[in-house]
Amino acid sequence: MAVCVCLASLFSSLPVMAQTTDTTTLTISIGDKTYEDVTNGSTIIGDFDLNDLEFWVESVNGNKLKNVGSKSTAKDSQGRNPLEIASVPGKGRVAVTLTYHAEDDPVAANQAYGFSVAGITFANSESSTVTVPKVGKVSSLKATAQSKALKLTWKKSSSISGYEIQYSTSKSFASAKTVKVSKSKTGYTIKKLKGSKKYYVRIRAYKNYKDELGQTVKAEGKWSNAVSKTTKK
């Protein structure tokens, strides 16, 4: 459940944390959307009010946290909650420092996971958007039988990062094996296959791009039409 954290709340004294910004990764939930591996320098883009962000820290470095945030009743002598936000407003964007005071948390299991992460930027999608690239279907896939191998050729695709080739002895590609091939290639030989065995092969292109967190993710095209060929002995 999302918890509203006031970005105007600034705290002058911060404790020494058990983990550093170099190693700490967060899982943050904003509304009904979850962002994983949020680190220093991350940018989160979404449809939310920059003056009234609602989010919840779900885990740190894979460790689930409980009772964290403004909902927590734990307070130290300075009146802090375990989770605090320091903000620097900007037009269409808000850069924050997220600090979790582990020693203030009433859940003993959480007390080893203190952190402070600077440089998380929240941006409204009206001013910042991430476009997922479109990747076309690879055409003209052909297979030539060789001794315990298949030689493949296809028509080169443009503006991609590479290809994935999948092959199987099953028409449905059950238990298929997948290999990656450089974007500059228009051919590949699958070796160490069984002799006199029918194989099904397909290929697709992919394009790497930066998502709303600034992390590299992969956009995949559709699989090509499958071709089948029986290897030689």
Sequence and secondary structure as in RCSB ss.txt:
>XXXX:A:sequence
MAVCVCLASLFSSLPVMAQTTDTTTLTISIGDKTYEDVTNGSTIIGDFDLNDLEFWVESVNGNKLKNVGSKSTAK
DSQGRNPLEIASVPGKGRVAVTLTYHAEDDPVAANQAYGFSVAGITFANSESSTVTVPKVGKVSSLKATAQSKAL
KLTWKKSSSISGYEIQYSTSKSFASAKTVKVSKSKTGYTIKKLKGSKKYYVRIRAYKNYKDELGQTVKAEGKWSN
AVSKTTKK
>XXXX:A:secstr
   B  TT   S     SS TTT  EEEEETTEEEEEE TT EEEESS TTS BEEEEEETTEE  S STT    
 TT   SEEEEEEEETTEEEEEEEE GGG SSGGGTT  EEEEEEEEEETTT              EEEEEBTEE
EEE    SS SEEEEEEESSTT TT EEEEEETT SEEEE S  TT EEEEEEEEEEEEE TTS EEEEE     
 EEEE B 
